[in-house]
Amino acid sequence: MAKSGEIIVGLDIGTTKVAAIVGDVTNEGIDIIGIGSHPSRGLRKGVVVNIDATVNSIKGAIREAEKMAGVEISTVYAGIAGGHIKSFNTNGIVAIKDKEITESDVIRVLDQAKAIALPMDREVLQVIPQDYAVDQQDGIKEPVGMSGVRLEAKVHVVTGAVTSAQNIVKCAQKCGLTVADIVPEQLASAGAVLHDDEKELGVALADIGGGTTDIIIYVDGSVVHTQVISVGGQHLTNDIALGLRTPVAEAERLKLRYGCAMSTLIDASEMIEVPSVGGRPPTEQPRQLLCQIIQPRTEEIFTLIHRAIVETGYADLLASGLVITGGSATMEGMMELGEELTGMPVRRGEPFGFGGLVDMISSPMYATGAGLVKYGSRATAKDLFKVRDDNIYTKVFSRMIDWFKENF
């Protein structure tokens, strides 16, 4: 856990924007003291495709956040997304040496759970405990201090492409930053916008970002499924640019200002000015036409979200329904269309539980960045990502040394 007075920085490296959020840990919680945002130029569908452009975007966001917060940023918690993110549920079992479970026993059983064969191009990003069983007594959330001879852990393991994680670390290092940990973006967003009672009752979160839609499902308070769909808000922008024959930058502006996910909610007589390409004069178009372009793609996104939820087999256990967050969740009509297509109650998720400059982050588009700050405040030294040893073999070797020290 972070100590009072410690500065935590969440770096959301997204497809359309890079956001840096600075949090100051206090005795009461976390105060937001700075935020920086810069257009993202070097990513495609959540994956770095241009190192230099990504570095420039990160530098812009960091400079803005440093100026507002009045601090120098050196360490960040970074988010990761993209279609390469895969996950699965597994378990591990270890024997207890002294018949009383210690913190080292919990670490051993989690290490045993993630000791699975992975292709050389993939690595474990997160191991999320679901619950523990002591001598076949299951449903235990905190086993430390309990008596027993056998400890079992059920965990959710998130894996990603080694190169994608290394490219994020490399971009941060070129900006003079150290990456404390790399966190799947849906896990970070969930920490910022979901309530504990929703997680207990069962809830699905869909973080609809620029290039991807990141899904995470909680049942009985534990993560049971994560998934990334390679469709997001940037696809809406491209559809608008093609449909209205307007530059992409103007299409993004029209989407944010006039966009609506359900064309039936718009007055047919309302008109908007649409800039043209090639120096042609702007044209007057019905706002309803803009929404008729947006609606099919939005329907596709919700259909894919619903299909992904149904395929997990947990759809009937989600009493709290669906929470949507991310930049595209701010669009008018999203909740109504979501409820119509999924048959689930839908709400818009905004970051909560922060102090300080809360008004500046009280938008779904900052859910990931705010969640990374909250994640960082709860992280321990064991969680630190070995950014200087970003070679996977070096990381494995260092973990083996730690294991020998603990056991011999």
C-alpha positions, 0 to 999 in steps of 0.5 A: 500500500502507498504511504501518505504523501506519496505521488502516484501517476496513471498513464493511459496510453490510448488509441486516440489520446494519452492521459496522465493523471497525478494522485496524491495519497492522503490519510483519507484516500487519493487527491487528484492534483494534476491531469494532462491529455494529448492526442495520440498519434502512434497507436492502432487498436491499442497497440504501439505502431510508431515509437516516436509518435507515441513518445511525443504524445506521452511527453505532451501529456506528462508535461501538462500534468507536471505543470498542473500538479507542480511535481516532477513525474518519474514513475508511472503505472501504465495501461495496456490494451489490444487484441493480443490480450487473452485470459483464462481461469486456473488454480494452484495448490501448495502444501503448508509447511508450519500448518499456519498460512503466511504471506509467503504461502500465498505468494507460492500458491499464486506463483504455482497457479501461473506456472503454465506453458505459454508460447515464447511470444507471450507473458503473464501480465496479471494474476488476479486471485478469485478465492482460496480454499484451505483443506477443501474449505472454499470461498476464503478471500484472505487466508493469511493466519488460518491453520491448514495443511493445503492451500488452493488458489483459484485465479484469473490470469491475463496474458499479453504479447511480450513485444507489446508490453516491451514497446510500452515500457520502451516508449516510457523510458524514452520519456525518462519514465520508469514503469512501475507496472503494466495493467490491463485497461479494463482492470484499471477502469473497473477499479475506478467506476465499479462499486463493491456491491455491483461486483458482489451481485455480478456485473459486466464492464465495457470500456469503449475506447478509441481503438478497442472495447475492453470487457471485464466480468465480476461474479461474487466479487471476483474477476471471472473473465476479461476480453478485448474487442478490436472495435471502438470509437475511432470506427465511429469517427471514420464512418462519419468522415466517409458518410458526410465527406468531412475530414477525420478531425472534423468528424471527431468534433461532430461526433463529440458535439452532436453525436447520438447513438439513437437517431429517433431521439433527434428532432428531424428538423435540426440542422448542423454545419458540416465542413467539407474537404479540399477547400469546398464550402461547408454544407448544412446537413440534418443532425439525424443523418449524422446519428443514422451513420453512428447508430449501426456501428454502435449497434455492432459494438453492443452486439459484440459486447452482448455476444462476448458476455453470453459466450462466457456463460455468466450472463444470467449471473450479472444482476447488476447489469452492464456498465459502460465507460470510456470516451464513447460512453459519453455519447447521448443515447448510449445507455438507451441503445445498450439496454435495448440490444443487450436486455440488461440494465445499463449505466454510465460509469464515471470515476468516484472515490477521489478528492482534489480536482475531481471535476476534471476526471469525472468523465468516463474518458478518464476512467482508465487513468483514474483507475491506474492511480487507484491501482498504484496506491494499492500496489506493493513492492512485489508488484513492480514491473522490471522495466530495466530488465524488460527481457523476459528471460531476465525477469524469469531468472530474477523471480527464480532467485526470489523463490530460492531465497524464500525456500532455502 
